[in-house]
Amino acid sequence: MNDVVGGKLMHLYAVKHGLELNLFVSDALIDMYGKFGRLGDARRVFEQMVIKDIVSWNSIIAAYEQHGGPIDARLLFDNMQQLGIQPDAFTLVSLASIVSQLSDHRSGKSLHGFLLRKGYFSDAVITGNAVVDMYAKMGTTEYARAVFEGLPIKDVVTWNSLITGYAQNGLANEASNIFHMMEESKDISPSQGTWVSILPAYSQLGALGQGMLIHARVIKDSMWSDIYVGTCLVDLYGKFGVVEGACRLFHNMPYRDSGSWNAMISGYCLNGNAANALELADAMRLEGEKMDAITVASTLPACVQMNDVVGGKLMHLYAVKHGLELNLFVSNALIDMYGKFGRLGDARRVFEQMVIKDIVSWNSIIAAYEQHGEPIDARLLFDNMQQLGIQPDAFTLVSLASIVSQLSDHRSGKSLHGFLLRKGYFSDVVITGNAVVDMYAKMGTTEYARAVFEGLPIKDVVTWNSLITGYAQNGLANEASNIFHMMEESKDISPSQGTWVSILPAYSQLGALGHGMLIHARVIKDSMWSDIYVGTCLVDLYGKCGRLDDAVSLFYEVPRQSSVPWNAIISCHGVHGHGERALEFFREMLDGEVKPDHVTFVSLLSACSHSGLVSDGEWCFCLMQENFGIKPILKHYGCMVDLYGRAGLLDVAFEFIKSMPMKPDGSIWGALISACRIHRNVELGKYASDRLFEVDSENVGYYVLLSNMYANAGKWEGVNDVRSLARGMGLKKTPGWSSIEVDKKVNVFYTGNQTHTQCNEIYKELKELCEKIKAKGYVPDFGFVLQDVEDDEKEHILMSHSERLAIAYGIISTPPKSSLRIFKNLRVCGDCHSAIKCISDITGREIVVRDSNRFHHFKDGSCSCGDYW
């Protein structure tokens, strides 16, 4: 009846009539209060007893043991021993549970030995069951199995204990095997406890069919109304995504406790039905069912899914009010929630207040900092954890791999890789292998990422996605495409949402619009078109392949509640030089009450820079800070330097750099050198290069930029000095390549390439084009040839630049007057820019070239960039 008030009234009656100190009455009161979890009341009755027997001690010890007080229970048992009271089988059953709660392996073995010596296993089945359960709960399932095998008497509880033990230790297959052994024995009939033991194992195994057979037997045996069996079935169906079935079962249960509500809430959360989970939590409260620690811990992830910070804070307040905040599961869930919301201060406060922390607590706080751009703090937390002697698990090491990559700490990355190899993590934990592939790729060492990938004994779709993304992010789009095709040919792996998010940026780089459109068709077929990340990648693909109208149409079909798709469409217009249109989208974004982030302003400032919109760029830079509280990072400062520099405001750009609150990095000085190259200010460029090499002396791109600046100004001595310096440091220029897609096949050309099957035709076309454009007034600019060779050789080098090879191939492979789309991994040189303007005029073609900086639309002898890039 769960009638606490009735029990209290009966206690008052006993006091009033002098019955309270009667041994039987006192024992019954202790037992009642213990079962209600009212340990204070139980202890008071116990302490007031004049005479105590073994039943009194068993009742008070069991009360503490069953309600999370193992230390107090153990102290009571020790006190009983000191008084010379001999334990009976029931005392020893409680002691086994106490030992398991304390994970006291030594005492567990002592108890086991004591029971063997005293012959308890021969005639008291409950003691054997208790020892099987004890070992299983301490994770030593091999001992539990050995005790089970040696017991002369086994009942259904014995079998249930071992099944539960295996299931709770993640050994679901072994649990299933024991269940089938029990069925085959014919001596034991399954009980309610059997179903409660085996159903979680079937959940782990993904054995929905087996679970449904159990469900049928439950109905046949008239156990469908049992609250615990019903809860396990709700949990089973929820974990298999059969949400309607779980919901139907839940609502048909004649009785429900907090466990039933928790199972249904968890089922909703697991299947992305966060709104339903939160509604159910409200209904639970309105029906008078008290939310416990598991309810709170289950509901917090739903707040994350709904991006409901306020709801999460209210749930936190509920936990504080009801004394649940320090519960380990609740604290861990709070850290995870605040971490995912980026509220690192709140996450840290919960973490610091915890009395007991487990590996999940450490993983959650480390991941919070790692995932929100605070790798130094995350690394300090990891070091602190190590100093406390807490061993990392696979999830800790996955976070550490990300931390290492964010810090570009190559030495620690190799150490981590070695540690994982020595400990055998790659053999059975796929997430660690994926993390190392991702780590090496993000640090730019794609050759190591590929080597790890090739050596992994287990690969899943994330492994393939990590390598594809790594190649794409390092400008190796062709290699990314090759890996994707290898994955398709393997037949073992089906592409996921993450695959499309990985490969579409590679196709954007290659300008492989045809391949991207095939992916688009598959996305529609697989009903992923509404996924915000896939949709955004498609917007980016069409925009960066020159199909802005299609990008805009698709943009309006994608969910636009977050900044992600807005950032993409703003960026697409920026690289096409449509800065004013980019600003219009930004204003539309604000009208839709979508909050911009730091990426939004990087895209906006870049768009203003490419379009020469200095005052608009200054407005965006102020708005970001004053209206949205976004603190500028180096990328924002770099965009502002580029904005001023492109506009010829070199002195303003220089003063802006001097006013920065943080030390400028290579990108800042690089932007200034680029402006100095355009405007031929060698003196300021030389000063900027000296500062640049103080902070970044190993980026070959900066040496090329400086060399080009000297070449533009005719300072050949400076060119030679820079080239010698780069050679002395062992630096090599990134090979330039350009691609063109013809008949849905991407052709990639490297500078001076002579390996193409139509090489002779391409060079013949180039030679003819060169003669024609010279006749139109084109004069080769040898300043863009950094080798000290004869003029004829310089002209041949210019003619062999990758973008010109791609254009010549396009001309001989497509109908006259048709448009050509070329994609180049580096910036178009000034000479090629002049040549392509002339080629567009004499061929009557529109030639769209996207370089590393922006789009150039060449038509009728002019370029959309206005010769300003």
N, C-alpha and C positions, 0 to 999 in steps of 0.2 A: 504493500500500500504506500510505501515511502512516506509514512505519516509521522514526521518528527514531533509535531505538536502533541499528537496522541501519546507518543512515547514519553514526552516530558510530563504530561498530565499523570500518566501511570507512575512515573518516578515520584511526583509530588504525593500521590496517594500512598505509596510505600513509605515515604518519610513521615507523613501524617499519622500513619498507623503503626509506626515502629518496625517496619519490615525491611528498611533499607540495608541494615547490616546482616540480614539473613544471607548466608553464603550463596544459595541458589539465586536469590533475587539480585544480589550484587553481581554475580557472574553474568546473569542475563542482561543487566543494565550496561555492563562493560561491553558485552557483545553487541548490544543494540547501538550504543553510541559509536562504537568502532565502525560498524557497518554504515552508519550515517556520516562517517568521517569527522565526527565531533570529538577530536582526540583530547581536548581539554576536559570535557565532561567525563569522558571515559577514564582519564587519569585521576580526576578528583575522586570518583567512586572507588577506584582501585586503592588510592592512598588512604582512604577512610576505613578500609576493611580491617577488621581486627584479625580475622582468620582468612588466609588465602590458600587455596589448593592449586593443583596443577592446571585446572580449568581456568582459574583466575589469571594465572600467568600466561597461559596460552592465548586467552582472549585479549589481554592488553598488548602482548607482543604482536599478535596478528593484526590488531587495530593499526599499530604504527607501520607494520610491514606492508599492509594493503593500501596505505594512504601516503606512500612516498616518504616515510620517516625511517629508513633502514638503520641510520646511526643510533637513533633513540631506541629502536627495537633491539639492536645488538647490545646496547648498554643494559637494557632490561634483562636480556638473556644472561649476560655476564653476572648481573646482580643476583639472579635466580640461582646460578651455579654456585656463587659465593655463599648463599644461604643453605646450600646442600640439597636443593630440591632437584630431583632427577627428572630430566626431560622425558616425554613420551613421544610416540610417533608424530602426534600433531605439532608438538614443539619443534621437532626436527624438520618437519615439512616447512614451517615458517622460517626456520633457520636457513634452509636451502634457498628460499626466496630472498632472504636478507643478504646472503652471501653473493647471489647473482646481481642484486641491485648495487652492491658495493664493488662488483667485479673483483672480489677477493679470491683469486684462484687458489692461493695457498690454503685458506680456510675451507674452500670447497673440496679440495683433495683430502684434507683432514676429516671433514664430515663424511665423505664417501668411505674412507677407511674405517671410521668408527662404525658406520652402519653395516659394513661388511663383517667386521669382527663380532658385532652384537647380533648378527643374524637377522637383521630387520628385513632384508630383501626376501627372506624365505616365507614370511607370513604377513607382512604388512605392505600391500601393493602400493599404498599411497607414498611410502618413502622412496620406493624405486622410481615412481613417476616424478617425484619432486627432484630427484638427482638428475634424471634425464632432462627435465625442464631447466634445472640450474645450469648444467653444462651448456645446453643450447643457448640460453640467454647470455652466457659469458662468451659466446662465439666459438666454443670448442666443441663443434658438432661431432668430431671424431670420437671424443670421450663419451658424448651423449649416445652415439650409436653403439659404442662398446658396452656401456651399461645396459642399454636396451637389449642387446643380443644375449647378455648374461643373466637377465632376470628370469627366475623360475616361474614367476606369475606375471602375466600381462593382461590388462583389461583395456577397454576402449580408450581410456584416458592416457595410457602408456603410448599407444599408437598416435593419438592426437598430439601428445607432447613432442614426439619426434618429428611429426609432419610439420607442426608449427615452428619448431626449432629450425628445420631446414629452410622453410619459407622465409622466416624472419632474418636469416643470414644470407639471403639471396641465392640459395641453392634449391631453386624451384623444381629442377628436374629430379633431384634426389627426393624431394617431398612427394612428387608425383609417383615415383617408384615405390616408396613406402606405402602410399595409399593403395596402389595396385596389389602389393604384397598382402596388405590387410584384407582386401577384397577376396584374394585367392585363398586366404587361410580358412575361410568359412566359419571360424570360431567366433568371430567378432562382427557385430552389426554396427554400421556407422551410426553415430549419434549426432545431435545438434552440434556438438563441439567438433566433430569430424568435418562437417561442412564449413564451419567457421575456420578450420585449419587449412583445408585444401583449396578453397576458393581464392585466397590471396596468391597461392602458388600458381594457379591457372592464370591469374591476372599477369603475373611476372612472365610466364611462358608465352603469353599471347594465344593461349588455347581457349578461344571463345567457345568453340564447339564442345569441348569438355565441360566448360562452365555451364553451358546450356543444358547438357545432360544432367548435371547435378541439380540444376533448377527444376528439371522435370521430376527428378526423384524427390526433391524437397516438397513439391506439390503433391506427389503421390503419397508421401509419408505424413502429409498434413502438418509440415513444419513451416509452410510459407508465411505464417503469421508470427514466427519467432523473430524477435527484434534484432538479434545478432546475426542470424542467417539472412534476414532481409537486408540488413545493412551491408553485409558482404556481397550480396547480389547487386545491390545498387552500385557499390564500389566497382565490381567487376564490369558491369555494363558501361559505367562512366569511363573507365580506363580504356575500353574498346571503342569509344566514340558512339556507342548506341545510347545517345542521350535521351531520346524519347522513351526507350525501354526502361532506362534507369528512373526517369521521371515518373513513369506509370507505376513502377514498383513502389517508389517512394510514397506517392500519394495514396496507394492502396494499402499501405502498412497500417494495421489497426493501432499499433503503438509505435511511437518514435521517441528516441532519446537523442542526446546531443551528437552521439556517434553517427546516427542516421542522417541528421541534418548536415553534419560535416562531410559525410561521404557524397551527398548530392551537391553540396557547394563545391567540393573538390572536383567532381565530375564536370560541372559547368566550367570551372576555371581551366581544367585540362583541355577542354574542347573549344576554348576561346569565347565562351558565352559569359563574359564577365558581368554584363548587365543582369543576366538571370541570377548569377551567383550573389550579387549584391542585393537583389530583390529578395532572394531566399533568406539571406542573413537578416534582412528587415522583418520578414514574415516570422522567422524563428523567434526574434525578440518580441514581436507583437503577440505570439502565442504563449509567451511566458516561459519559453525554454531558455535557460541561461546559457549564453555563449561562453564556452570554455577556451582554454589555450589553443586547442586544435582549431576551433572555429575561427579565432582571430588570425592564427597563422595561415589558415586556408583562404581567408577573405582578403588579406593584404595583397596577394598577387593579382586579384581581380581589380583592385584599385589601380595597380600599375597598368593592367591591360586597358582600363578605361581612362588612363592618364588623369585620375582623380586624386590630386594631391590632398585636397580638403578632406575627402572621405578617408584617406589613409591616416591623416592627422587625427580625425575623430575616432577612428578605430584605435589609434595609439592612446588617446585620452581614456577610452573605455578600458583598455588594458591596464593603465595606471590606476584608474578608479577601482577596479576589481582585483587588484593585486596580481595581475598576470604579466606585468612588464618584464619582470626578471626571470620568467619562465624561459628556458633555453630556446625552445622552438619559436616562441613569440619574439624574443630578442633577435634571433637570427632572421626571422621574416621581416622585422622592422628595419634591420640593417640593409637587407636586400632591397626592400621597397625604397627607402631613402636613397640608396645607392643608384637605383635605376632612375629615380627622379633627378639625380645629380645634386641632391641636398647632402653634400658630404659632411657638413657640420653636424646635422641631425644624426646621420649614420654614425659618426664618430662618438657623439654623446651617448647613444644607446650602447655602443661597443664598450666604452670606458666604464659605464655603470654596471656592466655584467659581472656577477660574482663568479660564475662558472662560464668558461669559453671552451668550445670544442673546435675541431678543424673547420666545421661549417662556418662558425663565427669569423674565424680568421680569413677563410676564403672569401666570405661575403664582403668584408671591409676592404680587403686587398683588391678585389674585383671592382668595388665601387670607385676607388681612386684610379685604378688602371684604366677603366672604361671611360673616365671623364678627364683624361689628359693630365693626370697628376702622377706620372710614373716615379718621380723621386720619392714622394710620400708613400706610394705603394711599395717601393723597394725597401724603404726604412721599416715599414710594417712587417714585410717578409723577414728582414734581418732580425727584428725583435722577436718574431715567432720562433726563429731558429735558435736564438739565444735562450729562449725558455724551454728548449728541448722538444718542441712540438714538431713531429715529423710531417712533411708535406705529403699530400696525396696528388692524384692525377690532376684534379681541378686547380690546386695551388700552382702546379707546375705549368699548366696551360696559361694561367694569369702571368706567371713569371716570364714565360716566353714572349708575351705581349709587352710586358714592361721592358724587357731587354731590347726588343725591336724599337720601342718608342725612344729609348735612350741611345739607340745605335751603338750598343755595347757589344761589339763583335766578340771580344774575349769571353765575356760571360755567356754569350750565346753558344759558343763552342763548348764551354764547360758544361752548360745545361744539356747540350746534345750528348756529350760523353756520358754524363750521369744517367740519362734516360736509357742509353744503350747498355750501360753496365748493369742497370737494375731490371732490364728486360721489359721496359714499358712498351716498346714498339711491338712486342709479340702479342699482347692481348688488350692493349688500351689504345684504340684508334684515335681518340681525341688528342693524345700527346704527340703522335706522329703528325697529325694535321697542324697542330700548333707550331711544331718546329719547321715544317714546310712554310707556313705563313710567316714565321719569324725571319727566316733567311730571306724570303722574298721581300718583306717590308724593309729589310736592311740593304736591299739592292743586290744581294749575292744570290742571284737566281740559279747560278750553277750549283751551289750547295743545296738550294731548295729542290732542284731537279734530282740531285744525287740521293737526297733523303727520300723523295717520292719514289724513285726507282727501287730503293731498298726496303720499302715498307712491306711486311708480309700481309698486312690487312689494309685495304683501301676502301673507303666509302665515298659517297658523292661529294662530301665536304673536302676530302683529300684532293680530288680532281678540281673542285672549284677553287681551292686555295692556290693551286699551281697556276690555273688559268688567270686568276685575279693577279697573282704575283707577276706573271709575265706582262699582263696588260698595264699594270701600274708602273712598271719599269720601262715602258715604251717598246716592249717586245711583242707587239700585237700579232705578228705573223706566227711566233712560237705559241702564243695563247690559242690562236686558231687551230694550229696543228694538234695541240693537246686536246682541244675540244673534239676534233675529229677522231683522235685515238679513243677517247672516251665513248663516242658514239659507236665506233667499230667493236669495242670490247663486249657489247651486249649485256654485260653484267650489271651495269649501272644505268639507272634512269635519271635523266636531268631533273633537277629540282628548281624551285624558285631562285635559289642561290646560283644555279648554273647560268640562268639567263642574265642575272645581275652581274655575273663574272664575264661572260662572253660578249655581251652587247657593247660595253666600252671598248673592247678590242676591235670589234667591227667598226665602231665609230672612228678609231684611230686609223684603220686601214681604208676607211671610206667604202667599206664593203656593204653598200646599201642593199644589194640583192640578197646577200646572206642574212642581213638584219631583218629584211622583210619576211624571209622564210621563218626566222625565229618568231616574228610578230604573229604569223599565221599559227604557229604551234602554241603560242601563248594564248591565243583566242580559243583554240581547240581544247586546251587544258584548263580553260576557265580561270586563267591567271591575269587576264587583262586589267582587272580592277585592283591588282596588287600595287600599292603605291610605289614600291621600289622598282618593280619590273616596268610599270608604266612610265616612271621617271626616266629609266634607262632608254626606253623607246623614244620618248620626247627628245632626249639628248642625242640619240642616234640620228633621227630625222633632221634635227637642227644642225648637227655637226657634219651631216652629209649634204648640206645645202638645201634641204627641203623644209624651209622654215614654215611654209603654210601648213604642211602636213604635221609639223611639230606642234603648231598652235592648235590645230584641230584635235590632235590626240591629247594635248594638255588639258583641254576642257572636258575630256572623258575620264580623266584620272581623278581619284579623290584628292581634294586640294585643302584638307584641313590642316596639314603641316606645311612647313617651309620647304620641304624637299623638292616637290615638283616646281614650285615658284622659283627656287634657286636655279633649277635647270633651264627654265624658259628664259629667265633674265640673262643667264650666262650665254645661251645660244644667240640671243640678239646682240649681246656685247661683242662676241667674237666675229660677228658679221658686220660690226661697225654701226649697228643701229642703236646707239646709246639712248636716244630720246624714246624709242619704243620700249627699251628695257626699263626706263624710268616710269613709263605708263603702266607696265606690268607691276612694278613695285607699288605704285599708288593703288592699283586694283587689289593688290595683296593686302594693303592696309585697310582698304574699304571692307574687305571680307573678314576683317578682324583676325588675320593670320599673323602671328608674331614672327618677325624676321629674326634670324640668328646671325652669328658672325660670318657664316658662309654667304648669306644674302648680301652683306655689305662688301665682301671681297668681290663678288660677281658684279655688283653695282659700280664700285669704284673702278674696276677693270673696264666696264662698259663705257664709263665716262672718259677714261683715259684713251681708249681706242677711238673715241668720237671727238676728242678735244673739248669736252664739256667741263672746263675747269671749275666754274662757279657751282655747277650742279654736284660735282665731286666733293667740293668743300662742304656743301650743304649736307650731303650724305654722311660725311665724316663726323660732322657736328651732331646730326640727328641720331646717329648710332649711339653716341655717348649720352647725350642730354635726354632723349626721349625713351631710349630702350636700355639704358644702363649697361651697354656692351663696351667692355674695356678693349681698346684696340690692341691687336697682336701684331707681330712683325709683318704678316701678310698685308694687313691694312696699311701699315706705314709704307710698305714696298709699293703698293698701288698708288699711294699719294705721291711718292717720289717719281714714279713712272708718269703720273698725270701731269705734274709740273714739268718734268724733263721733256716729254714729248711735245709739250706746248712751247718749248724753248725757254721756259722760266728756270734756267739752271741755277741762278743765284737763290731763287725762292726754294728750289728743291734742296740745295745745299744747307740753307738756313733751317729748313724743316728737319733735316737729318740731325743737325746739331741740337735741336730742341727736343728730340725724342727722349722719353723717360727711361728707356732701356738701351743697352748697347746695340748698335746696328749690326746685323749679321751680313753674310755674303750677299744675300738677295737684295738688300738695301743698296749697298755700294754697287752691285751689279746693275741695278736699275739706273743709277746715276751714270755709270760708265756707258751704258747703252744710249742714254740721252746725249752724252758727250760725243759718242760716235756719230750720231745723226747730225748734230750741230757743230761737229768738228772743233770741239773745245778740248784740245789735247792736254793742256796744263791742268785743268780740273780733273780730267779723266785719269791723268797720271797720279794725282793726289788720291783720288778715290781708289785706284788699284792698289796703292800702297796700304791703305786702310783695309781693303778687301782681303789681301793676302795675309794680313795679321790675324784674321778670324777664320779664313777658309782658303788654305793653300793647295787643296787637293782636288778641287772641282775643275776639271779640264775645260768646261764650258766657259769659265771666266777668262781663262788664258786665250781662248779663241776670240772672245768678245774684245779683249784688250788688243789682240793682234789685229783684228778688223778695224779697230779705231785708228791704230797707227797706219794701217794700209790705206784707209780712207783719206788720211791726211798726207799720204806720200812719205811717211816716216819709216823707211825700210829698215833702218838700223834698229828702230824700236821693235819692228816685226821680228827681226832675227833674234833680238835679245829675249823676247817673250817665248819664241819657239824653242830656243836653247834652254831656257829655264824649265819649260814644261817637259822637254826631253830628259833633262837632268833629274827630274823627279819621277821619271818612269810613267808619265801620264800620256794617254793616247786619246786623240779626238774621237768622239762618238761618230761612228760611220753614218753618213747621211743616206737616207733612203726615201723613195717616193713610191706611191702605189696608185694604181688605177684599176677600176673594176670594169671588165668588158665581158658581156654575156655571162654574168654572175660568177666570173672567175677573177680573183684578185691577182694582179701581176705586180710584183715588187721589184723595183730597180734601185741598185746602189750606184753611187757616183763612179763613172768609168766602167760600169757593168758591161761585160761582153759575153755573158753566158746564156742570154735569152735565145730561144729557138729562132727568133726572127731578128737576130742581132744585125745582120747585114742590111736588111730592109730599114731598120730603125736608124742606123747611122747614115744611110743614103738619104733618108727623109730629112734628117737633121742638117746634113750638108746643104741640101736644096733650100731648106728653110733659112739657113744662115745667109745664103746668097741673096734671097728675096728680101729679108729684113734689112740687110745692109743697103740694098738698093732703096729702101724706104727711109734711110737715114740712121739706122742703128749703128752705133760704134761700140765695140767691146770695151768694157771697163776693166783693164788689167789690174786695177787696184784690189779686185776681189780674188786674185790669184796670189797665194802667199808663198809660192815657190819662186825661187830666183832662176827662171828659165827663159828661153827665147820667146818672142812674141807669138810665133806660130804655135808653139807648145802651149802657151797660156790660152790662146784662143781655143785649142782643142780641149783643154781642161774645162774651160767654161762651157763649151758645147756639150760636154759629157756629164754635167751636173744631173743628178737623179731626176729632178722635175722635168728637165728637157727630154730625157729619155722616155719618161712616162707620156709626155705630150706627143712626141713623135709616134710612139706606139699607138696612142689613142687615135691619131689622125689616120694612120694606115689601117686601123681595125674597125672604124665606125663610119657611118654614112657622112658625106660632106655636110657642112653647116651644123651638124649635131653638137650639143654641148659636151664638154669634157670636164670631169671632176677628178682632181689630183690631190693627193694627201701626202704631206711631207713631214718628217719627224723633227726637222730643224727649221730655223728661220730661213725664208727665201732671201738669197743674196741680192744686192742691188742690181747687178748685171742681169741676172735671170729675170728680175722684175721688169726691167726695161725691154728685154728680149720678148717676154711673154705678151707684153702690151702690143708689140709689133706683130707677133704671130696671130693674136686675136683679130687684128685688123686685116691682115692679108688672107686669112683663112675664112673670115666671116663667121667664126665660132665664138660662143661664150665659153671662156675657160675659167673654171672655178678652182682656185688653189687654196687649200687650207694648210697653213704651216703651223709651227709650234706656238705661234702668237695670235693669229687671227685668220679670217677668211679674206681672200682677194678675189673679187669678181672682175675678171678682165673681159672687156667688150669694146669693139670698135676702137681699139688703140688706147683705151684708158682703163684705170683701175678704181674700184670702189673705195680703196683706202686713201685716194688722193695723194699717192706717193708718200704716205706718212704711216710708217709701221715700225 
